[in-house]
Amino acid sequence: MKKSNKILISMASVAAIGALPLVAARCGGSQKFDQRNDGILKIATGFSETNNQGTAIKGIVEEYNNWLNSGSDKEKKERKEKGYLPVELVFLPNGYNTGPLSNKLSSKDQNTFWNIILNYPQAASILAQSEMNLALSDQEFDDLDLAPVFKNTNKPIAGNTNHEKWVVPFGVSSEMQSVNKLVLGKLLDELKTIGVKKGDEETAKKITEYINYYKGSNKKNYIDNDPTNGWNKDKANNLNQAKEDILAMNITLADDIFESYEKLIKFTIAAKKLFPVNVNRPILGIDSLATSINVMNASQSKGDLTKGYITPSDKHEVTGGYDYESFLTKNTDQNKVFEDLLKLVFEGIKAGAIWVGGGGAYGSNILTKHNMALNIGSTAGWHNTFIKSSSSKIYFIDKQENEIDKNRYFNLYQSKSSDDVVLQFNRIEDKNKNIIYSHDSNSEIKRFDKKFKTKNDQDKFIKELKDNFNFKLLEYEYDEDSNSLILGRDSKGDIVSSFKLEDAHKGKFKALGKIFNDDKNYSLVLDKSSISDKTISADGLLNEQDADWINSPLINKDGDKKSIFAQGPSMVLIHANESENKGTKLFVNWMFKHNIPGITLRGRGDSSTYNNIKPVDAFNRFGNYISPTNSYFADDKKEETIKVLNKATKLAFESFNQAIKDANNYQLAEDVSSVLSDKLRDSISTAGRKMVAQYTSNTAITFEDFMKQISNLFK
């Protein structure tokens, strides 16, 4: 799953937030407007069209539209009279980025705006600035049967002074640590060998398990000695000095290193000291640095917002009653908390032990090729944390570190069908061909097809193609000035990550821009030799049996309150007009209350059939989320529920159950839904990513520079 934008808040503090004078509805926004009634409900989502979440929501919407048109003429007429409307999906770039939403509001888009956006509750605070929220009544909200722990989502939303029901939780996930048992087992064994203390039989069960798995694996020799990917070649040149430095850290190899950020990071630094040679081999990956920082913040403050780094303030109505200034002001209480949280993470980055994700980059890509031991990421991304096949082909430019996503690399074919079909394409390893339709086509655009946005876009593409069907299509932005492929940008449009290409590749790529209706950047690969491939054998891949999944750290340091991170998409409701508002509410109710006799959801190479299931549950089962409903967490259905969960969603389910059953020792952490939470998280993660990039390019980094990067990005 692409990565999240949120600021954490303990649910124990919701009542305190409700007492704050929140931002006025029109503060900083445009005035309320009606959308043109075209009789179609539009749902916007940042899910990738090809991942499990994207294909799941597509399948559910198709099921709804089929249901709408099913049955007798009388039944269809009754649905129409009740106000049900057809639904279409709009896929947005950049995941949960709220930039497209802000643009729709500022331009008062009456023609192509949406009725629902699947996003985090902070999106509702942006809508509140323009009074464009659509609210369910208390009865309509209660009818959805949400579990009590998830029903408070609306209370902390900035601008929601009356606690209206603007947002409906739709799918919930948490954070986990994905473990490469082979690499982690080797690192633990090597540290134990040089004299690092190991816990006893009771306190080091996982430690012992990972060491034994590595030592007993038939892949041990590959992990140790492979000429290209073996770890032994990366050992410290001065082993005696490394040993002295590591033992001076006074760490203990016990299971609690996985439970505390402080202990986990210290362990990763120790391991990197022993294997420092390859700068592209971190020990720990963190997909969302901002999430980890905020979990530490929630656990350390024990849910007391006044002791965190973003604090409630009645002087900051414009930002929803939260102070976003003091944490960057030297020597304030908030600044001291923020710097304390960041410093240990920075030491891990500086040592080369920590890798930070962002801009479309995820640690699973490193973990699954045995180049990292652990990665902290969303439970919703479980399918990406291991390789199912016995071999895998990677595609890259210049060097294997510059790996491109094979799902974004396409063959092109001349069209042999109707006039509105310009050409055909397929993903580089697929057999089935999809269609690129003309800009003026009236044909149904199916799940994996594309359509030109305008005649100019279509003409531009045909001109560049010049009937050369050896050219490849790449779903990446190409910057001709810097000769780079852009992997991701932040909310300001600045480049977060990219591949700087060698001069030999100049002139071999052509930027096309956002020429199709999916609003993604594309380029043409004019010389297919620019992209190489290599097949990795089973030994070089992390298969499911070589992987493990455990909870991410729930505390920063000993003595903190265990904080379970909750994330996932909500249905953020948008005002349109009387008819579509009614249809939107009916669709939401259908999602939670309708029973589907049978549905098959299909991804690429993956399909599942569910019988007698609610739409929300079918989406979450296929999308690797937890459903936020009472029925999902019912004690009498617990055994049945757990049976169908994968290892990651089972972790999330059990964690949320702990928050429900044992509130004294566990707290659920969710978002402060403010207009600035997206920007702040983006700034923290982007700055961390830049620090990692500087380290891998052998550029000196300082903590002051880290803080300055965050400050500059947040301004």
DRENTORVEX-905622 format. One line per field, with one value per residue (C-alpha): residue in three letters; x, y, z. Coordinates in steps of 0.25 Angstrom, whole numbers, padded with zeros to 4 digits. Layout:
REM DRENTORVEX-905622
rest	[ALA  ...] .
px	[X  ...] .
py	[Y  ...] .
pz	[Z  ...] .
***
This chain:
REM DRENTORVEX-905622
rest	[MET  LYS  LYS  SER  ASN  LYS  ILE  LEU  ILE  SER  MET  ALA  SER  VAL  ALA  ALA  ILE  GLY  ALA  LEU  PRO  LEU  VAL  ALA  ALA  ARG  CYS  GLY  GLY  SER  GLN  LYS  PHE  ASP  GLN  ARG  ASN  ASP  GLY  ILE  LEU  LYS  ILE  ALA  THR  GLY  PHE  SER  GLU  THR  ASN  ASN  GLN  GLY  THR  ALA  ILE  LYS  GLY  ILE  VAL  GLU  GLU  TYR  ASN  ASN  TRP  LEU  ASN  SER  GLY  SER  ASP  LYS  GLU  LYS  LYS  GLU  ARG  LYS  GLU  LYS  GLY  TYR  LEU  PRO  VAL  GLU  LEU  VAL  PHE  LEU  PRO  ASN  GLY  TYR  ASN  THR  GLY  PRO  LEU  SER  ASN  LYS  LEU  SER  SER  LYS  ASP  GLN  ASN  THR  PHE  TRP  ASN  ILE  ILE  LEU  ASN  TYR  PRO  GLN  ALA  ALA  SER  ILE  LEU  ALA  GLN  SER  GLU  MET  ASN  LEU  ALA  LEU  SER  ASP  GLN  GLU  PHE  ASP  ASP  LEU  ASP  LEU  ALA  PRO  VAL  PHE  LYS  ASN  THR  ASN  LYS  PRO  ILE  ALA  GLY  ASN  THR  ASN  HIS  GLU  LYS  TRP  VAL  VAL  PRO  PHE  GLY  VAL  SER  SER  GLU  MET  GLN  SER  VAL  ASN  LYS  LEU  VAL  LEU  GLY  LYS  LEU  LEU  ASP  GLU  LEU  LYS  THR  ILE  GLY  VAL  LYS  LYS  GLY  ASP  GLU  GLU  THR  ALA  LYS  LYS  ILE  THR  GLU  TYR  ILE  ASN  TYR  TYR  LYS  GLY  SER  ASN  LYS  LYS  ASN  TYR  ILE  ASP  ASN  ASP  PRO  THR  ASN  GLY  TRP  ASN  LYS  ASP  LYS  ALA  ASN  ASN  LEU  ASN  GLN  ALA  LYS  GLU  ASP  ILE  LEU  ALA  MET  ASN  ILE  THR  LEU  ALA  ASP  ASP  ILE  PHE  GLU  SER  TYR  GLU  LYS  LEU  ILE  LYS  PHE  THR  ILE  ALA  ALA  LYS  LYS  LEU  PHE  PRO  VAL  ASN  VAL  ASN  ARG  PRO  ILE  LEU  GLY  ILE  ASP  SER  LEU  ALA  THR  SER  ILE  ASN  VAL  MET  ASN  ALA  SER  GLN  SER  LYS  GLY  ASP  LEU  THR  LYS  GLY  TYR  ILE  THR  PRO  SER  ASP  LYS  HIS  GLU  VAL  THR  GLY  GLY  TYR  ASP  TYR  GLU  SER  PHE  LEU  THR  LYS  ASN  THR  ASP  GLN  ASN  LYS  VAL  PHE  GLU  ASP  LEU  LEU  LYS  LEU  VAL  PHE  GLU  GLY  ILE  LYS  ALA  GLY  ALA  ILE  TRP  VAL  GLY  GLY  GLY  GLY  ALA  TYR  GLY  SER  ASN  ILE  LEU  THR  LYS  HIS  ASN  MET  ALA  LEU  ASN  ILE  GLY  SER  THR  ALA  GLY  TRP  HIS  ASN  THR  PHE  ILE  LYS  SER  SER  SER  SER  LYS  ILE  TYR  PHE  ILE  ASP  LYS  GLN  GLU  ASN  GLU  ILE  ASP  LYS  ASN  ARG  TYR  PHE  ASN  LEU  TYR  GLN  SER  LYS  SER  SER  ASP  ASP  VAL  VAL  LEU  GLN  PHE  ASN  ARG  ILE  GLU  ASP  LYS  ASN  LYS  ASN  ILE  ILE  TYR  SER  HIS  ASP  SER  ASN  SER  GLU  ILE  LYS  ARG  PHE  ASP  LYS  LYS  PHE  LYS  THR  LYS  ASN  ASP  GLN  ASP  LYS  PHE  ILE  LYS  GLU  LEU  LYS  ASP  ASN  PHE  ASN  PHE  LYS  LEU  LEU  GLU  TYR  GLU  TYR  ASP  GLU  ASP  SER  ASN  SER  LEU  ILE  LEU  GLY  ARG  ASP  SER  LYS  GLY  ASP  ILE  VAL  SER  SER  PHE  LYS  LEU  GLU  ASP  ALA  HIS  LYS  GLY  LYS  PHE  LYS  ALA  LEU  GLY  LYS  ILE  PHE  ASN  ASP  ASP  LYS  ASN  TYR  SER  LEU  VAL  LEU  ASP  LYS  SER  SER  ILE  SER  ASP  LYS  THR  ILE  SER  ALA  ASP  GLY  LEU  LEU  ASN  GLU  GLN  ASP  ALA  ASP  TRP  ILE  ASN  SER  PRO  LEU  ILE  ASN  LYS  ASP  GLY  ASP  LYS  LYS  SER  ILE  PHE  ALA  GLN  GLY  PRO  SER  MET  VAL  LEU  ILE  HIS  ALA  ASN  GLU  SER  GLU  ASN  LYS  GLY  THR  LYS  LEU  PHE  VAL  ASN  TRP  MET  PHE  LYS  HIS  ASN  ILE  PRO  GLY  ILE  THR  LEU  ARG  GLY  ARG  GLY  ASP  SER  SER  THR  TYR  ASN  ASN  ILE  LYS  PRO  VAL  ASP  ALA  PHE  ASN  ARG  PHE  GLY  ASN  TYR  ILE  SER  PRO  THR  ASN  SER  TYR  PHE  ALA  ASP  ASP  LYS  LYS  GLU  GLU  THR  ILE  LYS  VAL  LEU  ASN  LYS  ALA  THR  LYS  LEU  ALA  PHE  GLU  SER  PHE  ASN  GLN  ALA  ILE  LYS  ASP  ALA  ASN  ASN  TYR  GLN  LEU  ALA  GLU  ASP  VAL  SER  SER  VAL  LEU  SER  ASP  LYS  LEU  ARG  ASP  SER  ILE  SER  THR  ALA  GLY  ARG  LYS  MET  VAL  ALA  GLN  TYR  THR  SER  ASN  THR  ALA  ILE  THR  PHE  GLU  ASP  PHE  MET  LYS  GLN  ILE  SER  ASN  LEU  PHE  LYS] .
px	[0000  0006  0009  0000  -0001  -0005  -0003  -0005  -0015  -0019  -0034  -0033  -0031  -0043  -0052  -0041  -0040  -0055  -0055  -0045  -0050  -0047  -0045  -0056  -0062  -0059  -0045  -0035  -0045  -0055  -0070  -0079  -0084  -0093  -0088  -0095  -0105  -0100  -0107  -0094  -0087  -0072  -0062  -0048  -0037  -0022  -0021  -0012  -0021  -0013  -0011  -0021  -0028  -0030  -0035  -0044  -0051  -0053  -0059  -0068  -0073  -0075  -0084  -0092  -0094  -0099  -0108  -0114  -0118  -0122  -0135  -0149  -0153  -0161  -0149  -0140  -0151  -0152  -0137  -0137  -0149  -0142  -0130  -0119  -0110  -0099  -0084  -0071  -0057  -0047  -0032  -0023  -0008  0001  -0007  -0014  -0008  -0019  -0014  -0024  -0035  -0030  -0029  -0044  -0049  -0040  -0045  -0060  -0060  -0075  -0073  -0063  -0063  -0066  -0076  -0067  -0052  -0045  -0035  -0031  -0041  -0032  -0038  -0051  -0044  -0040  -0054  -0059  -0051  -0061  -0073  -0073  -0075  -0087  -0092  -0099  -0110  -0107  -0117  -0111  -0097  -0101  -0108  -0094  -0091  -0077  -0069  -0069  -0054  -0055  -0067  -0060  -0053  -0061  -0059  -0045  -0046  -0042  -0055  -0065  -0069  -0083  -0077  -0084  -0083  -0074  -0065  -0068  -0057  -0056  -0043  -0033  -0019  -0007  0008  0016  0031  0034  0045  0055  0059  0071  0078  0073  0077  0091  0093  0088  0098  0110  0107  0106  0119  0127  0121  0108  0100  0088  0075  0071  0061  0049  0053  0060  0050  0049  0064  0067  0057  0063  0078  0074  0066  0078  0088  0079  0075  0080  0081  0091  0103  0096  0094  0108  0117  0109  0119  0109  0099  0106  0108  0122  0128  0122  0128  0136  0151  0155  0147  0154  0151  0136  0135  0140  0130  0119  0121  0123  0108  0104  0092  0085  0080  0066  0052  0049  0058  0046  0036  0044  0048  0060  0065  0062  0070  0082  0082  0082  0093  0101  0099  0103  0116  0119  0115  0118  0124  0111  0104  0092  0090  0082  0078  0064  0054  0044  0033  0027  0037  0026  0017  0029  0032  0017  0016  0028  0021  0007  0014  0023  0012  0003  -0008  -0007  -0007  -0001  0012  0014  0020  0007  -0001  -0015  -0016  -0028  -0019  -0017  -0032  -0027  -0020  -0032  -0028  -0014  0000  0008  0019  0025  0031  0041  0044  0057  0056  0041  0035  0029  0043  0050  0040  0041  0057  0057  0049  0057  0071  0072  0066  0076  0087  0082  0081  0095  0101  0095  0086  0072  0066  0054  0043  0034  0032  0027  0038  0036  0046  0039  0047  0060  0056  0051  0065  0072  0078  0071  0067  0054  0044  0033  0021  0006  0000  -0008  0005  0007  0006  0018  0027  0031  0032  0023  0030  0043  0050  0047  0051  0055  0056  0066  0074  0089  0090  0081  0079  0071  0060  0047  0033  0030  0015  0018  0026  0018  0019  0012  0004  -0002  -0018  -0025  -0039  -0049  -0047  -0047  -0036  -0023  -0013  -0012  -0002  0001  0010  0024  0021  0006  0000  -0014  -0014  -0022  -0027  -0023  -0036  -0037  -0040  -0054  -0057  -0071  -0067  -0067  -0053  -0050  -0042  -0028  -0031  -0027  -0032  -0025  -0029  -0030  -0027  -0014  -0010  -0013  -0007  0006  0007  0005  0015  0026  0023  0025  0019  0031  0025  0039  0037  0033  0023  0028  0019  0029  0032  0044  0052  0060  0068  0074  0073  0065  0053  0045  0039  0032  0029  0025  0012  0020  0023  0038  0045  0046  0053  0058  0068  0079  0083  0097  0100  0099  0084  0082  0072  0067  0055  0044  0034  0020  0013  -0001  -0007  -0017  -0029  -0022  -0015  -0001  0012  0017  0029  0034  0046  0052  0064  0060  0074  0073  0065  0072  0067  0072  0066  0068  0067  0060  0072  0073  0058  0051  0040  0029  0035  0047  0039  0032  0023  0023  0017  0024  0030  0018  0027  0038  0045  0042  0031  0023  0009  0007  0001  -0005  -0005  -0018  -0018  -0026  -0036  -0049  -0061  -0060  -0073  -0074  -0086  -0091  -0106  -0119  -0121  -0106  -0105  -0117  -0110  -0097  -0103  -0111  -0098  -0091  -0102  -0101  -0086  -0089  -0102  -0105  -0102  -0095  -0098  -0085  -0074  -0060  -0050  -0038  -0024  -0012  -0009  -0018  -0033  -0043  -0057  -0066  -0080  -0091  -0082  -0084  -0077  -0069  -0064  -0061  -0053  -0045  -0043  -0037  -0030  -0023  -0031  -0039  -0054  -0057  -0071  -0077  -0080  -0065  -0060  -0072  -0066  -0075  -0069  -0055  -0050  -0057  -0051  -0037  -0037  -0038  -0028  -0014  -0002  -0002  -0017  -0017  -0007  -0015  -0028  -0021  -0015  -0028  -0035  -0025  -0028  -0043  -0041  -0029  -0030  -0021  -0009  -0012  -0017  -0022  -0015  -0021  -0020  -0021  -0030  -0024  -0021  -0006  -0004  -0002  0008  0016  0016  0021  0032  0037  0037  0043  0054  0058  0058  0068  0077  0077  0081  0092  0097  0097  0104  0115  0111  0113  0100  0097  0085  0084  0083  0072  0064  0066  0061  0048  0046  0048  0039  0028  0028] .
py	[0000  0014  0022  0030  0045  0046  0052  0042  0045  0036  0033  0036  0051  0052  0059  0069  0072  0074  0085  0093  0105  0099  0106  0113  0107  0117  0120  0120  0113  0116  0117  0106  0102  0092  0082  0080  0068  0058  0046  0039  0037  0039  0032  0037  0028  0029  0013  0008  0002  -0011  -0014  -0022  -0009  -0003  -0016  -0019  -0005  -0007  -0020  -0015  -0003  -0013  -0021  -0009  -0004  -0019  -0019  -0006  -0011  -0025  -0031  -0028  -0015  -0012  -0014  -0005  0005  0005  0006  0019  0025  0022  0031  0020  0025  0018  0020  0022  0022  0033  0028  0039  0039  0040  0031  0039  0053  0063  0073  0069  0071  0085  0088  0084  0093  0105  0105  0102  0090  0088  0078  0067  0068  0056  0051  0042  0042  0030  0037  0040  0048  0060  0062  0065  0077  0082  0081  0088  0101  0102  0096  0085  0073  0064  0059  0046  0048  0041  0030  0028  0027  0017  0008  0005  -0003  0002  -0003  0007  0009  0014  0023  0035  0038  0050  0057  0062  0067  0082  0090  0080  0088  0081  0067  0064  0051  0055  0042  0027  0018  0008  -0001  -0001  -0006  -0005  -0005  -0018  -0022  -0031  -0040  -0046  -0058  -0062  -0048  -0045  -0058  -0056  -0043  -0048  -0060  -0051  -0041  -0053  -0059  -0046  -0046  -0038  -0043  -0052  -0053  -0066  -0076  -0068  -0054  -0058  -0068  -0060  -0057  -0072  -0076  -0066  -0071  -0086  -0083  -0076  -0087  -0099  -0093  -0098  -0083  -0080  -0081  -0072  -0062  -0063  -0065  -0061  -0053  -0042  -0043  -0050  -0042  -0047  -0038  -0026  -0029  -0018  -0017  -0015  -0025  -0023  -0008  -0012  -0022  -0012  -0001  -0011  -0017  -0003  -0001  -0011  -0016  -0030  -0039  -0041  -0041  -0027  -0021  -0023  -0016  -0002  0008  0011  -0003  -0007  0005  0002  -0012  -0008  0002  -0009  -0019  -0008  -0006  -0021  -0020  -0005  -0007  -0006  0007  0001  -0009  -0004  -0012  -0006  0000  0010  0012  0024  0032  0041  0029  0024  0037  0039  0025  0029  0042  0036  0025  0035  0045  0033  0040  0054  0063  0075  0067  0064  0072  0077  0082  0087  0102  0112  0122  0115  0114  0115  0101  0095  0098  0092  0099  0096  0106  0103  0090  0097  0108  0105  0102  0101  0089  0084  0086  0078  0066  0067  0067  0056  0047  0050  0049  0034  0031  0041  0033  0021  0028  0034  0020  0014  0005  0012  0013  0023  0021  0031  0036  0022  0014  0003  -0005  -0018  -0017  -0017  -0027  -0038  -0038  -0041  -0026  -0023  -0030  -0023  -0014  -0006  -0004  -0005  -0018  -0015  -0018  -0032  -0038  -0029  -0034  -0048  -0054  -0065  -0070  -0078  -0068  -0053  -0044  -0030  -0018  -0007  0005  0006  -0003  -0012  -0002  0006  -0004  0000  -0006  -0016  -0013  0001  -0004  -0007  -0013  -0005  -0012  -0006  -0006  -0016  -0013  -0002  0013  0018  0008  0016  0004  -0007  -0010  -0019  -0020  -0025  -0039  -0040  -0048  -0041  -0028  -0016  -0004  0011  0018  0031  0043  0044  0029  0026  0012  0006  0008  -0005  -0008  -0008  0001  0015  0027  0039  0052  0061  0061  0069  0058  0047  0055  0057  0042  0037  0047  0043  0028  0029  0015  0010  -0001  -0005  0007  0004  0012  0015  0020  0029  0044  0047  0060  0063  0074  0066  0053  0046  0037  0043  0033  0043  0057  0063  0072  0084  0077  0076  0063  0053  0042  0039  0031  0040  0033  0032  0041  0029  0029  0044  0044  0030  0035  0044  0051  0050  0056  0053  0049  0038  0039  0033  0046  0039  0043  0035  0034  0027  0018  0020  0010  -0003  -0006  0005  -0004  -0017  -0029  -0040  -0053  -0055  -0070  -0075  -0074  -0059  -0056  -0056  -0067  -0067  -0078  -0070  -0058  -0054  -0043  -0037  -0025  -0012  -0005  0000  0009  0018  0015  0006  0012  0017  0013  0003  0010  0003  0010  0011  0015  0012  0019  0025  0030  0045  0050  0062  0071  0072  0074  0069  0057  0053  0055  0045  0035  0036  0033  0021  0016  0017  0009  -0001  -0003  -0007  -0013  -0020  -0035  -0040  -0055  -0057  -0049  -0052  -0041  -0042  -0035  -0038  -0053  -0053  -0056  -0059  -0063  -0059  -0064  -0057  -0045  -0030  -0021  -0014  -0028  -0033  -0020  -0022  -0037  -0035  -0022  -0027  -0018  -0020  -0016  -0006  -0012  -0018  -0031  -0033  -0032  -0040  -0050  -0061  -0059  -0057  -0071  -0071  -0057  -0060  -0073  -0065  -0054  -0054  -0053  -0038  -0035  -0045  -0037  -0024  -0031  -0036  -0022  -0015  -0025  -0022  -0007  -0011  -0021  -0015  0001  0002  -0003  -0001  0011  0013  0024  0031  0044  0059  0062  0076  0083  0083  0068  0064  0075  0072  0057  0060  0069  0059  0047  0055  0060  0046  0041  0052  0049  0035  0039  0048  0036  0027  0037  0038  0053  0057  0059  0066  0067  0082  0079  0069  0079  0090  0081  0079  0093  0098  0087  0091  0106] .
pz	[0000  -0003  0010  0020  0024  0038  0052  0064  0075  0086  0087  0101  0098  0088  0099  0102  0087  0086  0096  0087  0079  0065  0052  0046  0034  0024  0030  0018  0009  -0002  0000  -0001  -0015  -0022  -0032  -0045  -0044  -0055  -0048  -0045  -0032  -0033  -0023  -0023  -0018  -0017  -0018  -0029  -0039  -0039  -0024  -0016  -0010  -0024  -0030  -0018  -0019  -0034  -0032  -0021  -0029  -0041  -0032  -0027  -0041  -0046  -0034  -0037  -0051  -0047  -0045  -0050  -0056  -0044  -0035  -0043  -0043  -0028  -0026  -0035  -0027  -0014  -0020  -0023  -0034  -0042  -0037  -0044  -0039  -0041  -0038  -0033  -0033  -0021  -0011  0000  -0004  -0002  -0013  -0023  -0013  -0010  -0024  -0027  -0015  -0019  -0034  -0029  -0039  -0041  -0053  -0049  -0034  -0026  -0016  -0007  -0006  0001  0009  0024  0032  0031  0017  0024  0031  0017  0012  0025  0021  0009  0016  0006  0016  0015  0028  0032  0043  0056  0052  0039  0045  0056  0046  0040  0053  0055  0067  0078  0077  0063  0065  0070  0057  0054  0068  0066  0052  0051  0048  0053  0065  0065  0064  0051  0044  0032  0031  0032  0035  0024  0026  0037  0037  0047  0046  0046  0045  0033  0037  0027  0037  0029  0029  0043  0048  0042  0049  0062  0061  0057  0069  0079  0073  0076  0091  0091  0102  0099  0108  0114  0109  0113  0109  0096  0089  0076  0076  0077  0067  0056  0059  0058  0045  0039  0043  0039  0025  0012  0008  0019  0009  -0001  0010  0015  0003  -0010  -0019  -0022  -0010  0001  0014  0018  0008  0015  0029  0036  0031  0045  0053  0066  0066  0062  0073  0083  0079  0079  0092  0098  0094  0105  0097  0100  0090  0095  0089  0095  0085  0075  0085  0087  0077  0086  0087  0073  0067  0076  0071  0057  0059  0066  0054  0044  0051  0048  0034  0029  0015  0006  0008  0001  0011  0023  0035  0037  0028  0032  0021  0028  0037  0042  0046  0055  0061  0064  0071  0079  0083  0086  0095  0102  0105  0109  0101  0107  0096  0104  0106  0091  0080  0074  0085  0087  0086  0087  0080  0067  0062  0047  0049  0056  0070  0069  0071  0058  0061  0075  0071  0062  0071  0079  0093  0094  0101  0088  0081  0092  0091  0075  0075  0086  0077  0064  0070  0072  0058  0052  0059  0052  0038  0040  0043  0031  0039  0036  0022  0020  0010  0003  -0011  -0015  -0009  0001  0009  0004  -0009  -0001  0009  -0001  -0008  0005  0006  0019  0032  0036  0031  0038  0029  0028  0030  0018  0010  0014  0000  -0004  0008  0001  -0012  -0016  -0028  -0028  -0037  -0041  -0052  -0048  -0058  -0055  -0062  -0061  -0048  -0040  -0029  -0040  -0040  -0047  -0044  -0055  -0053  -0059  -0071  -0084  -0098  -0109  -0121  -0133  -0133  -0141  -0136  -0137  -0140  -0126  -0122  -0124  -0120  -0110  -0098  -0088  -0076  -0079  -0074  -0077  -0088  -0088  -0096  -0092  -0100  -0101  -0106  -0114  -0106  -0112  -0111  -0104  -0101  -0087  -0081  -0074  -0062  -0068  -0081  -0083  -0091  -0096  -0089  -0101  -0116  -0113  -0104  -0114  -0126  -0117  -0114  -0128  -0133  -0123  -0126  -0141  -0143  -0135  -0127  -0121  -0112  -0098  -0089  -0075  -0064  -0059  -0061  -0068  -0066  -0078  -0072  -0061  -0069  -0057  -0055  -0044  -0034  -0026  -0022  -0009  -0007  -0012  -0025  -0021  -0025  -0013  -0020  -0034  -0042  -0048  -0061  -0067  -0079  -0088  -0086  -0091  -0102  -0100  -0092  -0096  -0086  -0089  -0077  -0072  -0085  -0081  -0072  -0060  -0058  -0056  -0063  -0074  -0083  -0095  -0095  -0109  -0107  -0100  -0097  -0086  -0078  -0074  -0066  -0058  -0052  -0038  -0033  -0021  -0012  -0015  -0011  0002  0001  0010  0019  0021  0026  0039  0043  0057  0063  0061  0074  0082  0091  0090  0103  0115  0123  0112  0109  0098  0086  0075  0062  0054  0039  0027  0017  0022  0013  0014  0009  0000  -0002  -0017  -0018  -0012  -0021  -0021  -0006  -0004  -0014  -0006  0007  0001  -0005  0008  0015  0004  0006  0021  0021  0008  0007  -0006  -0009  -0016  -0022  -0028  -0027  -0036  -0036  -0045  -0042  -0030  -0028  -0017  -0016  -0004  -0001  0007  0011  0013  0003  0013  0018  0004  0001  0014  0012  -0001  0002  0015  0024  0037  0036  0047  0050  0063  0055  0051  0065  0072  0082  0076  0062  0066  0063  0049  0047  0050  0042  0029  0032  0027  0037  0036  0037  0049  0056  0053  0058  0071  0074  0072  0081  0092  0091  0092  0104  0112  0111  0124  0117  0102  0095  0080  0073  0062  0054  0058  0046  0043  0030  0033  0037  0023  0021  0034  0031  0017  0022  0033  0023  0012  0021  0025  0011  0007  0019  0014  0000  0005  0014  0002  -0007  0004  0007  0022  0029  0043  0052  0050  0035  0037  0046  0035  0024  0032  0035  0021  0015  0025  0023] .
***
